[in-house]
């Protein structure tokens, strides 16, 4: 479909207007490393999509916000959270134009969203000891999953460079090394901690 003249909000509202019967699922970076989460605090699922990360954070007991440009997906997420008995604060916003405030979050999760210019704002938004969980697609993929536009794919070790100011606790990017029929491919994941 031709998206000329269509805003990002309109595009994502159209994409999310078809209900998905599968429950929202958190990103692997959060599932595999949830033991690093603090017992409480403010958490943000940025560019949340269907909100799997937000639901996991809320279930963990964090005061959770979920931001996305699609009002349609946020409405569905509110229903899912209410049905599960979780309290979330959702905000329909362009996260690139309106990033989180400095020192406002104990945890930020970003999955399958890439805006390189947002990286310094995410680092600044973490409180001392705060954690960033980040996972997105890489250029050195073994199949066609993910975005077709190369601007939305990371180069080798780019995620490490973007978040260099953080203390890196977890990093994984297997790309095309070794037996590509095994392992974790097509994406990079990082967990970084604010030390300032």
Phi, psi and omega in degrees: 000137180283123182256018178295128179082002180262131179287163177301319180298316179296317180300311183287328174297320178296314181300318184272001181286342176269116182299145177253126183282339179285142178292150177300140182238137177290158178292151180303321181300326179278317180299312184289338186237022182296340177295345178275348182296142173290162182292335181204176178131183180268129181232145181231126169262102187269132187055056196290340184057227183287349169089022178302321178294317180299319180295320178295317180297317178295319178296330179285345178102012180274151174283106196249133172246148178228122182243138175203159179279346182263114176293330180296313182290326179291324176298316178295320179295319177301318178296315180298315180296316179298317179297329180272354180082021179260148175256122177233150171251113180260150180217122177275108183205155171279104187292336178288321180278336185223074183286172179295151180291153176302142176052040184253350188228144172268333179217136171232133177239131176228125177222134178057041175215135181221113169225099186303325181293344181279341186307310180297329178291323179292317177300313181294331182286343181280134173286164176306129183085353182294156186241139172248124173252119186225134179213128174201178188283151179244159180289324183276063183269158179262353175211186187269011180295149180095187185291146177278337180283119182296342177295339181259023176233141181279145170280175180303128179058015181297324180297322176298317180294319181300325186244032179307324181296342182273156170281119184278120179263324182218136172213136178213126177204094185274337179050234185250018180288142174066211182281103185288354176276356179233165175091195183246108190245168171075350183219162171243149176227148181214141166237121179235151182239135177285127181256343183286000000 
